[in-house]
Amino acid sequence: MRFLTRRIKELLCLIGDIAMLYLALFFTLLIRYGCEWFNQWDFHFLPFSLIFLFSLAVFYTLGLYDLSLARNNLYFFATLGKAVVISAISAILLFYFIPDFGIAPKTNLFISFSIFAALFFLWRQFFNLFIKSPGLLNNVLILGQNEETKELVQYIKDNPQLGYRIKKILSPEDVKILYDLIETIIQEKIQVVINSIDPQEDKNLIRNLYQCLPLKIMATDLPTFYEKITGKIPVSSIGEMWFLQNLMNDHRTVFEGIKRVSDIFFSLLIGLPTLLLTPFVSLLIKISLHGPIFCRQKKVGQDNRIFETIKFCTSGRPHEKNSQTSRIGRWLRETRLDELPQVWNVLKGDMSFVGPRPEKPEFAFSEDLISQVPFYQVRHSVKPGLTGWAQMKHPFGTSAKDTLQKLQYDLFYIKNRSFVLDLAIILKTIKTIFSGGGK
Protein backbone atom coordinates (compact mmCIF):
# COMPACT_ATOMS: atom_id res chain seq x y z
CA MET A 1 0.00 0.00 0.00
CA ARG A 2 2.97 2.30 0.52
CA PHE A 3 3.57 3.03 -3.17
CA LEU A 4 0.28 4.73 -3.95
CA THR A 5 1.15 7.15 -6.73
CA ARG A 6 -0.64 10.44 -7.24
CA ARG A 7 -2.54 9.03 -10.22
CA ILE A 8 -3.69 6.01 -8.21
CA LYS A 9 -4.92 8.27 -5.40
CA GLU A 10 -6.82 10.44 -7.86
CA LEU A 11 -8.31 7.31 -9.42
CA LEU A 12 -9.35 6.00 -5.99
CA CYS A 13 -10.98 9.35 -5.29
CA LEU A 14 -12.89 9.22 -8.58
CA ILE A 15 -13.99 5.61 -8.01
CA GLY A 16 -15.18 6.53 -4.52
CA ASP A 17 -17.21 9.48 -5.84
CA ILE A 18 -18.85 7.27 -8.47
CA ALA A 19 -19.65 4.68 -5.80
CA MET A 20 -21.27 7.35 -3.59
CA LEU A 21 -23.41 8.60 -6.48
CA TYR A 22 -24.79 5.15 -7.33
CA LEU A 23 -25.11 4.22 -3.64
CA ALA A 24 -27.26 7.31 -3.15
CA LEU A 25 -29.42 6.22 -6.08
CA PHE A 26 -29.77 2.74 -4.55
CA PHE A 27 -30.89 4.15 -1.19
CA THR A 28 -33.32 6.49 -2.97
CA LEU A 29 -35.01 3.63 -4.80
CA LEU A 30 -35.02 1.54 -1.62
CA ILE A 31 -36.73 4.35 0.31
CA ARG A 32 -39.26 5.06 -2.46
CA TYR A 33 -40.09 1.54 -3.63
CA GLY A 34 -38.99 -0.79 -0.84
CA CYS A 35 -38.37 -4.35 -1.90
CA GLU A 36 -39.37 -3.48 -5.48
CA TRP A 37 -36.37 -1.16 -5.92
CA PHE A 38 -34.69 -3.49 -8.42
CA ASN A 39 -37.67 -3.13 -10.79
CA GLN A 40 -36.98 0.59 -10.95
CA TRP A 41 -33.20 0.38 -11.37
CA ASP A 42 -33.12 0.08 -15.18
CA PHE A 43 -35.64 2.92 -15.55
CA HIS A 44 -33.52 5.29 -13.43
CA PHE A 45 -30.04 4.14 -14.47
CA LEU A 46 -29.63 6.05 -17.77
CA PRO A 47 -30.98 9.49 -16.75
CA PHE A 48 -29.15 9.45 -13.44
CA SER A 49 -25.94 8.28 -15.13
CA LEU A 50 -26.08 11.36 -17.37
CA ILE A 51 -26.47 13.53 -14.28
CA PHE A 52 -23.64 11.73 -12.52
CA LEU A 53 -21.35 12.24 -15.51
CA PHE A 54 -22.05 15.97 -15.47
CA SER A 55 -21.57 16.05 -11.68
CA LEU A 56 -18.12 14.49 -12.01
CA ALA A 57 -17.22 17.18 -14.57
CA VAL A 58 -18.34 19.83 -12.08
CA PHE A 59 -16.24 18.24 -9.34
CA TYR A 60 -13.19 18.28 -11.60
CA THR A 61 -13.76 21.88 -12.68
CA LEU A 62 -13.99 23.03 -9.07
CA GLY A 63 -10.71 21.30 -8.22
CA LEU A 64 -12.00 18.39 -6.16
CA TYR A 65 -9.52 16.00 -7.80
CA ASP A 66 -6.52 18.20 -7.05
CA LEU A 67 -4.73 16.39 -4.22
CA SER A 68 -3.02 19.59 -3.07
CA LEU A 69 -6.48 20.78 -1.96
CA ALA A 70 -7.46 17.50 -0.28
CA ARG A 71 -7.54 18.81 3.28
CA ASN A 72 -10.35 18.75 5.82
CA ASN A 73 -10.64 22.51 6.14
CA LEU A 74 -13.38 25.10 5.65
CA TYR A 75 -12.36 25.94 2.07
CA PHE A 76 -12.44 22.30 0.98
CA PHE A 77 -15.87 21.60 2.47
CA ALA A 78 -17.24 24.88 1.11
CA THR A 79 -16.10 23.71 -2.34
CA LEU A 80 -17.80 20.36 -1.75
CA GLY A 81 -21.03 22.14 -0.89
CA LYS A 82 -20.80 24.34 -3.97
CA ALA A 83 -20.21 21.27 -6.17
CA VAL A 84 -23.26 19.46 -4.81
CA VAL A 85 -25.51 22.52 -5.21
CA ILE A 86 -24.38 23.16 -8.81
CA SER A 87 -24.87 19.49 -9.69
CA ALA A 88 -28.33 19.37 -8.12
CA ILE A 89 -29.54 22.51 -9.91
CA SER A 90 -28.18 21.22 -13.22
CA ALA A 91 -29.92 17.89 -12.68
CA ILE A 92 -33.28 19.56 -12.02
CA LEU A 93 -32.91 21.68 -15.15
CA LEU A 94 -32.01 18.62 -17.22
CA PHE A 95 -35.05 16.68 -16.06
CA TYR A 96 -37.31 19.64 -16.72
CA PHE A 97 -35.92 20.15 -20.24
CA ILE A 98 -36.10 16.42 -21.00
CA PRO A 99 -39.51 15.38 -19.61
CA ASP A 100 -39.32 12.05 -21.45
CA PHE A 101 -37.31 10.75 -18.51
CA GLY A 102 -40.57 10.69 -16.57
CA ILE A 103 -38.86 11.35 -13.21
CA ALA A 104 -40.09 14.16 -10.95
CA PRO A 105 -37.17 16.24 -9.62
CA LYS A 106 -39.00 17.04 -6.39
CA THR A 107 -39.07 13.37 -5.38
CA ASN A 108 -36.41 10.93 -6.56
CA LEU A 109 -33.89 13.57 -7.51
CA PHE A 110 -34.28 15.51 -4.26
CA ILE A 111 -33.91 12.38 -2.15
CA SER A 112 -30.94 11.17 -4.21
CA PHE A 113 -28.93 14.37 -3.91
CA SER A 114 -29.78 14.73 -0.20
CA ILE A 115 -28.43 11.26 0.48
CA PHE A 116 -25.46 11.84 -1.82
CA ALA A 117 -24.54 15.09 -0.05
CA ALA A 118 -24.26 13.24 3.27
CA LEU A 119 -22.36 10.28 1.79
CA PHE A 120 -20.09 12.58 -0.22
CA PHE A 121 -19.04 14.67 2.76
CA LEU A 122 -18.34 11.59 4.90
CA TRP A 123 -16.46 9.79 2.09
CA ARG A 124 -14.26 12.76 1.22
CA GLN A 125 -13.44 13.43 4.88
CA PHE A 126 -12.34 9.81 5.24
CA PHE A 127 -10.38 9.93 1.96
CA ASN A 128 -8.47 13.07 2.98
CA LEU A 129 -7.45 11.44 6.26
CA PHE A 130 -6.61 8.15 4.53
CA ILE A 131 -4.21 9.48 1.89
CA LYS A 132 -2.04 11.33 4.44
CA SER A 133 -1.97 8.57 7.06
CA PRO A 134 1.62 7.81 8.23
CA GLY A 135 1.48 4.24 6.98
CA LEU A 136 1.01 5.43 3.38
CA LEU A 137 3.77 8.05 3.32
CA ASN A 138 6.91 7.21 1.34
CA ASN A 139 10.13 8.09 3.15
CA VAL A 140 12.30 10.39 1.03
CA LEU A 141 16.07 10.89 1.04
CA ILE A 142 17.43 13.95 -0.78
CA LEU A 143 21.03 14.00 -1.98
CA GLY A 144 22.41 17.53 -2.18
CA GLN A 145 20.76 20.83 -1.41
CA ASN A 146 19.86 23.95 -3.40
CA GLU A 147 16.97 26.40 -3.65
CA GLU A 148 14.75 23.88 -5.44
CA THR A 149 15.31 21.19 -2.80
CA LYS A 150 14.43 23.68 -0.05
CA GLU A 151 11.24 24.60 -1.90
CA LEU A 152 10.46 20.92 -2.49
CA VAL A 153 10.95 20.05 1.18
CA GLN A 154 8.54 22.78 2.26
CA TYR A 155 6.01 21.79 -0.41
CA ILE A 156 6.03 18.16 0.76
CA LYS A 157 5.67 19.21 4.40
CA ASP A 158 2.70 21.41 3.52
CA ASN A 159 1.05 18.66 1.44
CA PRO A 160 1.37 15.28 3.22
CA GLN A 161 -1.63 14.05 1.22
CA LEU A 162 0.70 13.76 -1.78
CA GLY A 163 2.20 10.72 -0.06
CA TYR A 164 5.78 11.71 0.83
CA ARG A 165 7.73 12.41 4.00
CA ILE A 166 11.24 13.92 4.09
CA LYS A 167 13.40 11.72 6.31
CA LYS A 168 16.89 12.98 5.58
CA ILE A 169 18.92 15.38 3.44
CA LEU A 170 22.56 14.52 2.74
CA SER A 171 25.18 16.93 1.44
CA PRO A 172 27.49 15.85 -1.42
CA GLU A 173 30.24 15.16 1.13
CA ASP A 174 27.97 12.84 3.12
CA VAL A 175 27.30 10.52 0.19
CA LYS A 176 30.90 9.88 -0.85
CA ILE A 177 31.16 6.85 1.38
CA LEU A 178 29.14 3.92 0.07
CA TYR A 179 28.56 2.33 3.48
CA ASP A 180 27.03 5.52 4.90
CA LEU A 181 24.56 5.85 2.02
CA ILE A 182 23.37 2.24 2.19
CA GLU A 183 23.22 2.38 5.98
CA THR A 184 21.13 5.55 5.88
CA ILE A 185 18.69 4.04 3.38
CA ILE A 186 18.25 0.93 5.54
CA GLN A 187 18.01 2.74 8.89
CA GLU A 188 15.60 5.42 7.71
CA LYS A 189 13.54 2.90 5.69
CA ILE A 190 13.89 5.03 2.56
CA GLN A 191 11.63 4.30 -0.42
CA VAL A 192 12.53 7.29 -2.62
CA VAL A 193 15.95 8.82 -3.30
CA ILE A 194 16.03 12.22 -5.02
CA ASN A 195 19.37 13.21 -6.48
CA SER A 196 20.01 16.94 -6.98
CA ILE A 197 23.74 16.48 -7.67
CA ASP A 198 24.98 16.58 -11.25
CA PRO A 199 26.19 13.03 -12.07
CA GLN A 200 28.89 14.55 -14.32
CA GLU A 201 30.38 16.19 -11.24
CA ASP A 202 30.30 13.15 -8.99
CA LYS A 203 30.79 9.78 -10.68
CA ASN A 204 31.23 8.13 -7.29
CA LEU A 205 27.66 9.03 -6.35
CA ILE A 206 26.25 7.16 -9.36
CA ARG A 207 28.29 4.09 -8.47
CA ASN A 208 26.98 4.27 -4.91
CA LEU A 209 23.40 4.50 -6.09
CA TYR A 210 24.00 1.54 -8.40
CA GLN A 211 25.07 -0.51 -5.40
CA CYS A 212 21.71 0.29 -3.78
CA LEU A 213 19.73 -1.57 -6.46
CA PRO A 214 19.13 -4.63 -4.23
CA LEU A 215 17.35 -2.38 -1.73
CA LYS A 216 14.48 -1.90 -4.24
CA ILE A 217 14.25 1.85 -3.82
CA MET A 218 12.99 4.37 -6.36
CA ALA A 219 15.80 6.70 -7.44
CA THR A 220 15.08 9.83 -9.49
CA ASP A 221 16.72 13.12 -10.36
CA LEU A 222 15.51 16.39 -8.87
CA PRO A 223 14.02 17.93 -12.07
CA THR A 224 11.86 14.85 -12.74
CA PHE A 225 10.52 14.58 -9.18
CA TYR A 226 10.12 18.35 -8.82
CA GLU A 227 8.08 18.46 -12.04
CA LYS A 228 5.90 15.56 -10.92
CA ILE A 229 5.11 17.12 -7.54
CA THR A 230 4.81 20.84 -8.32
CA GLY A 231 3.72 20.94 -11.96
CA LYS A 232 6.66 23.10 -13.05
CA ILE A 233 10.25 22.72 -14.27
CA PRO A 234 13.12 23.80 -11.95
CA VAL A 235 14.95 26.13 -14.32
CA SER A 236 18.09 26.56 -12.23
CA SER A 237 18.53 22.78 -11.97
CA ILE A 238 18.44 22.06 -15.70
CA GLY A 239 20.77 22.94 -18.53
CA GLU A 240 20.93 22.90 -22.30
CA MET A 241 20.97 19.09 -22.30
CA TRP A 242 17.48 19.00 -20.71
CA PHE A 243 16.09 21.00 -23.63
CA LEU A 244 17.88 18.80 -26.16
CA GLN A 245 16.44 15.68 -24.56
CA ASN A 246 12.90 16.95 -24.00
CA LEU A 247 12.13 19.60 -26.61
CA MET A 248 14.42 19.29 -29.65
CA ASN A 249 12.46 16.46 -31.32
CA ASP A 250 9.13 17.41 -29.78
CA HIS A 251 7.21 18.36 -32.94
CA ARG A 252 3.80 16.75 -32.18
CA THR A 253 2.55 17.43 -35.70
CA VAL A 254 -0.77 15.59 -35.23
CA PHE A 255 -1.50 17.33 -31.94
CA GLU A 256 -0.69 20.78 -33.32
CA GLY A 257 -2.78 20.13 -36.45
CA ILE A 258 -5.86 19.00 -34.53
CA LYS A 259 -5.39 21.84 -32.06
CA ARG A 260 -5.34 24.36 -34.90
CA VAL A 261 -8.59 22.93 -36.32
CA SER A 262 -10.14 23.14 -32.84
CA ASP A 263 -8.97 26.74 -32.46
CA ILE A 264 -10.62 27.71 -35.76
CA PHE A 265 -13.85 25.91 -34.87
CA PHE A 266 -14.22 27.40 -31.39
CA SER A 267 -13.10 30.88 -32.46
CA LEU A 268 -15.89 30.87 -35.06
CA LEU A 269 -18.30 29.49 -32.46
CA ILE A 270 -17.40 32.19 -29.93
CA GLY A 271 -17.03 34.89 -32.59
CA LEU A 272 -20.77 35.27 -33.22
CA PRO A 273 -21.71 35.90 -29.55
CA THR A 274 -18.75 38.29 -29.38
CA LEU A 275 -20.14 40.31 -32.28
CA LEU A 276 -23.56 40.39 -30.60
CA LEU A 277 -22.05 41.53 -27.29
CA THR A 278 -19.74 44.15 -28.79
CA PRO A 279 -22.35 46.97 -29.11
CA PHE A 280 -23.44 46.55 -25.46
CA VAL A 281 -19.87 46.36 -24.12
CA SER A 282 -18.90 49.34 -26.28
CA LEU A 283 -21.78 51.36 -24.81
CA LEU A 284 -20.73 50.47 -21.25
CA ILE A 285 -17.14 51.47 -21.97
CA LYS A 286 -18.16 54.80 -23.51
CA ILE A 287 -20.49 55.63 -20.62
CA SER A 288 -18.14 54.68 -17.78
CA LEU A 289 -14.65 55.26 -19.16
CA HIS A 290 -15.08 58.03 -21.77
CA GLY A 291 -12.16 56.57 -23.70
CA PRO A 292 -11.43 54.28 -26.65
CA ILE A 293 -13.39 51.05 -26.99
CA PHE A 294 -10.58 48.85 -28.29
CA CYS A 295 -6.94 48.68 -27.21
CA ARG A 296 -4.22 47.33 -29.47
CA GLN A 297 -0.88 46.04 -28.23
CA LYS A 298 2.12 44.49 -29.88
CA LYS A 299 3.00 41.08 -28.44
CA VAL A 300 5.61 38.38 -29.05
CA GLY A 301 4.27 35.20 -30.60
CA GLN A 302 5.62 31.86 -31.72
CA ASP A 303 9.24 31.93 -32.96
CA ASN A 304 9.57 35.54 -31.71
CA ARG A 305 7.15 36.89 -34.34
CA ILE A 306 5.52 40.20 -33.42
CA PHE A 307 1.75 40.46 -33.77
CA GLU A 308 -0.94 42.85 -32.57
CA THR A 309 -3.63 41.88 -30.07
CA ILE A 310 -6.99 43.61 -29.69
CA LYS A 311 -8.96 43.85 -26.44
CA PHE A 312 -11.78 45.88 -24.95
CA CYS A 313 -10.29 48.81 -23.04
CA THR A 314 -10.73 48.62 -19.27
CA SER A 315 -9.27 52.04 -18.44
CA GLY A 316 -10.00 55.52 -19.76
CA ARG A 317 -6.53 56.27 -21.08
CA PRO A 318 -4.83 52.89 -21.50
CA HIS A 319 -1.41 54.29 -22.45
CA GLU A 320 -1.06 56.46 -19.34
CA LYS A 321 0.53 55.02 -16.20
CA ASN A 322 -2.00 56.50 -13.76
CA SER A 323 -5.04 55.78 -15.87
CA GLN A 324 -8.18 55.11 -13.80
CA THR A 325 -10.11 51.85 -14.05
CA SER A 326 -13.86 52.07 -13.45
CA ARG A 327 -16.10 49.46 -11.89
CA ILE A 328 -17.10 48.38 -15.40
CA GLY A 329 -13.43 48.04 -16.35
CA ARG A 330 -12.70 45.87 -13.33
CA TRP A 331 -15.75 43.73 -14.11
CA LEU A 332 -14.60 43.24 -17.70
CA ARG A 333 -11.20 42.09 -16.45
CA GLU A 334 -12.54 39.76 -13.78
CA THR A 335 -14.94 38.06 -16.20
CA ARG A 336 -12.30 38.04 -18.97
CA LEU A 337 -14.83 39.70 -21.29
CA ASP A 338 -12.16 42.27 -22.17
CA GLU A 339 -10.28 39.47 -23.96
CA LEU A 340 -13.13 38.34 -26.21
CA PRO A 341 -11.87 40.34 -29.24
CA GLN A 342 -8.68 38.24 -29.12
CA VAL A 343 -10.74 35.44 -30.64
CA TRP A 344 -9.79 37.20 -33.89
CA ASN A 345 -6.11 36.57 -33.05
CA VAL A 346 -6.90 32.89 -32.52
CA LEU A 347 -8.75 32.68 -35.82
CA LYS A 348 -5.83 34.32 -37.66
CA GLY A 349 -3.38 31.87 -36.09
CA ASP A 350 -1.38 34.38 -34.02
CA MET A 351 -2.60 32.73 -30.81
CA SER A 352 -4.25 29.59 -29.51
CA PHE A 353 -6.87 29.25 -26.79
CA VAL A 354 -4.30 27.55 -24.53
CA GLY A 355 -0.60 28.37 -24.32
CA PRO A 356 1.90 30.67 -22.59
CA ARG A 357 0.59 34.21 -22.23
CA PRO A 358 2.13 36.60 -24.80
CA GLU A 359 4.34 39.42 -23.53
CA LYS A 360 5.20 42.86 -24.90
CA PRO A 361 8.40 42.98 -27.02
CA GLU A 362 10.03 45.56 -24.73
CA PHE A 363 9.63 43.12 -21.86
CA ALA A 364 10.31 39.81 -23.61
CA PHE A 365 13.48 41.05 -25.34
CA SER A 366 14.89 43.17 -22.50
CA GLU A 367 18.50 42.43 -21.59
CA ASP A 368 17.69 42.50 -17.87
CA LEU A 369 15.07 39.78 -18.26
CA ILE A 370 17.30 37.58 -20.42
CA SER A 371 20.15 37.86 -17.88
CA GLN A 372 17.95 37.23 -14.83
CA VAL A 373 15.66 34.54 -16.23
CA PRO A 374 17.59 31.85 -18.12
CA PHE A 375 15.92 30.07 -21.06
CA TYR A 376 13.07 32.61 -21.15
CA GLN A 377 12.96 32.65 -24.96
CA VAL A 378 12.08 28.92 -25.04
CA ARG A 379 8.48 29.80 -24.12
CA HIS A 380 8.18 31.32 -27.62
CA SER A 381 8.62 27.90 -29.23
CA VAL A 382 4.83 27.37 -29.13
CA LYS A 383 1.90 29.66 -29.84
CA PRO A 384 0.83 31.94 -26.99
CA GLY A 385 -2.64 31.45 -25.56
CA LEU A 386 -5.63 33.29 -24.13
CA THR A 387 -5.13 31.22 -21.00
CA GLY A 388 -2.35 28.95 -19.82
CA TRP A 389 -0.91 26.67 -17.16
CA ALA A 390 1.13 29.49 -15.58
CA GLN A 391 -1.97 31.67 -15.23
CA MET A 392 -3.79 28.91 -13.39
CA LYS A 393 -0.91 28.08 -11.05
CA HIS A 394 0.75 31.42 -10.28
CA PRO A 395 -0.77 34.82 -9.39
CA PHE A 396 -0.12 37.86 -11.54
CA GLY A 397 3.25 39.56 -10.97
CA THR A 398 5.86 41.52 -12.88
CA SER A 399 9.02 40.98 -10.83
CA ALA A 400 11.92 38.82 -12.05
CA LYS A 401 10.99 36.23 -9.43
CA ASP A 402 7.39 36.10 -10.67
CA THR A 403 8.59 35.81 -14.26
CA LEU A 404 10.88 32.92 -13.31
CA GLN A 405 8.03 31.11 -11.58
CA LYS A 406 5.73 31.58 -14.58
CA LEU A 407 8.47 30.37 -16.93
CA GLN A 408 8.80 27.16 -14.93
CA TYR A 409 5.08 26.52 -15.38
CA ASP A 410 5.28 27.44 -19.08
CA LEU A 411 8.11 24.95 -19.60
CA PHE A 412 6.01 22.28 -17.89
CA TYR A 413 3.18 23.02 -20.34
CA ILE A 414 5.47 22.98 -23.39
CA LYS A 415 6.96 19.64 -22.35
CA ASN A 416 3.65 17.98 -21.38
CA ARG A 417 1.12 19.71 -23.65
CA SER A 418 -1.73 17.46 -24.69
CA PHE A 419 -5.49 17.54 -25.23
CA VAL A 420 -6.04 16.38 -21.64
CA LEU A 421 -3.84 19.15 -20.22
CA ASP A 422 -5.49 21.75 -22.47
CA LEU A 423 -8.93 20.62 -21.31
CA ALA A 424 -7.81 20.79 -17.67
CA ILE A 425 -6.55 24.36 -18.17
CA ILE A 426 -9.81 25.42 -19.85
CA LEU A 427 -11.88 23.93 -17.01
CA LYS A 428 -9.71 25.63 -14.40
CA THR A 429 -10.10 28.90 -16.31
CA ILE A 430 -13.87 28.53 -16.24
CA LYS A 431 -13.69 27.93 -12.49
CA THR A 432 -11.52 31.04 -12.05
CA ILE A 433 -13.94 33.20 -14.04
CA PHE A 434 -17.03 32.07 -12.15
CA SER A 435 -15.29 32.33 -8.77
CA GLY A 436 -14.44 35.97 -9.49
CA GLY A 437 -10.70 35.50 -10.03
CA GLY A 438 -8.97 38.14 -12.05
CA LYS A 439 -5.80 38.13 -14.12
HELIX and SHEET records of a PDB file:
HELIX    1   1 ARG A    6  TYR A   33  1                                  28    
HELIX    2   2 GLY A   34  GLU A   36  5                                   3    
HELIX    3   3 TRP A   37  THR A   61  1                                  25    
HELIX    4   4 LEU A   67  LEU A   69  5                                   3    
HELIX    5   5 LEU A   74  PHE A   97  1                                  24    
HELIX    6   6 PRO A   99  PHE A  101  5                                   3    
HELIX    7   7 PRO A  105  LEU A  109  3                                   5    
HELIX    8   8 PHE A  110  ILE A  131  1                                  22    
HELIX    9   9 PRO A  134  LEU A  136  5                                   3    
HELIX   10  10 GLU A  147  ASP A  158  1                                  12    
HELIX   11  11 PRO A  160  LEU A  162  5                                   3    
HELIX   12  12 PRO A  172  VAL A  175  5                                   4    
HELIX   13  13 LEU A  178  GLN A  187  1                                  10    
HELIX   14  14 LYS A  203  GLN A  211  1                                   9    
HELIX   15  15 LEU A  213  LEU A  215  5                                   3    
HELIX   16  16 LEU A  222  THR A  230  1                                   9    
HELIX   17  17 VAL A  235  SER A  237  5                                   3    
HELIX   18  18 GLU A  240  ASN A  246  1                                   7    
HELIX   19  19 THR A  253  LEU A  289  1                                  37    
HELIX   20  20 GLN A  302  ASN A  304  5                                   3    
HELIX   21  21 ARG A  327  GLU A  334  1                                   8    
HELIX   22  22 LEU A  337  GLN A  342  5                                   6    
HELIX   23  23 VAL A  343  LYS A  348  1                                   6    
HELIX   24  24 PRO A  361  ALA A  364  1                                   4    
HELIX   25  25 GLU A  367  GLN A  372  1                                   6    
HELIX   26  26 TYR A  376  SER A  381  5                                   6    
HELIX   27  27 TRP A  389  LYS A  393  1                                   5    
HELIX   28  28 ALA A  400  ASN A  416  1                                  17    
HELIX   29  29 PHE A  419  PHE A  434  1                                  16    
SHEET    1   A 4 TYR A 164  LEU A 170  0                                        
SHEET    2   A 4 ASN A 138  LEU A 143  1                                        
SHEET    3   A 4 VAL A 192  ASN A 195  1                                        
SHEET    4   A 4 MET A 218  ASP A 221  1                                        
SHEET    1   B 2 PHE A 294  VAL A 300  0                                        
SHEET    2   B 2 ILE A 306  PHE A 312 -1                                        
SHEET    1   C 2 SER A 352  VAL A 354  0                                        
SHEET    2   C 2 GLY A 385  THR A 387  1                                        
END                                                                             
